[in-house]
């Protein structure tokens, strides 16, 4: 499988495992796991040729964002975070570093100043522990703009934070009072 095919598979798997499992006729369990055999059959029916477990492993292992996780015996797979469907991916609450970062596009800044960061269709707001990653994320949506989050103060004020398996920090929302511009 070449790099272009891996990217296409990864994006399709993200769509299925994070947002629309019904698109290929599968369901996710309450913890976001999909049965591997059902996923492979559904992907094959959807035009992703003869998908194999080995290809899925390769996609999961080589994905630069480490979006996917297998269970111990490779019978199930799930997305690490970013879901818009209600699932509980067993994240453990964690104390964040003093500062976290959020990348967005400049066109969203006024809305963020007014409303803070809200999860919208997703279950959590995604934050990173470094400016570079935040800028890269913001660049996907237009001219990037990086915000600094006073995560330590939020945590002290009772907000919960979670660290996903692929090192993305998650929280339900970030009120504007905790947001600063870089």
C-alpha positions, 0 to 999 in steps of 0.5 A: 500500500502506498502513502496516498492509499494509506492516507485515504484509508486512514481518513475513511477509518477516522470517519467510520470510527469517530463519526459515522460507523453506520456508513458501512453498516457497523456499530461501535460498542459503548467504549468505541470499539469496532469488531475488526471482521465487521470493519473489514467487511464494511470497508470492502463493501464500500470500495476499499478493495480487499482490506486485510488485518495486516493493512489495518495494522500498517495504517495504525502503526504508520499514522503520524497522528496515532489515531487508532488503537487495537485491543490486545488480540487484534479483534477490535479497533477504535479511534483514540479521540475525536468522536462525535458519536457518544462513546467512552474511550476509558480515558483517565483524568490527568493533571495538565501542564501549566499551559496547553495550546489550541490551534485555530484559524484567524477567522474563528478568533472573535467567536472564541473571544466571545464564547471560549472553546466549545466542543461543538459536534465533538465530545471534547475540545482538543488541546496540545502541549506544544505550539508547533502541533497547535499551529499545524492543526490551526493551519488545516482550517485556514491561516493558523492562530495559536491560543494559550490555555491557562490549563493549570488554573482551569484544573484548579478551578475544577475543570477535568482534563484527559490525556488520550493515548496519542497525547492529545489533551481533552476537556469539555470546554475552555471558557474565554477567561482562560484563553490568551493569544500568542 
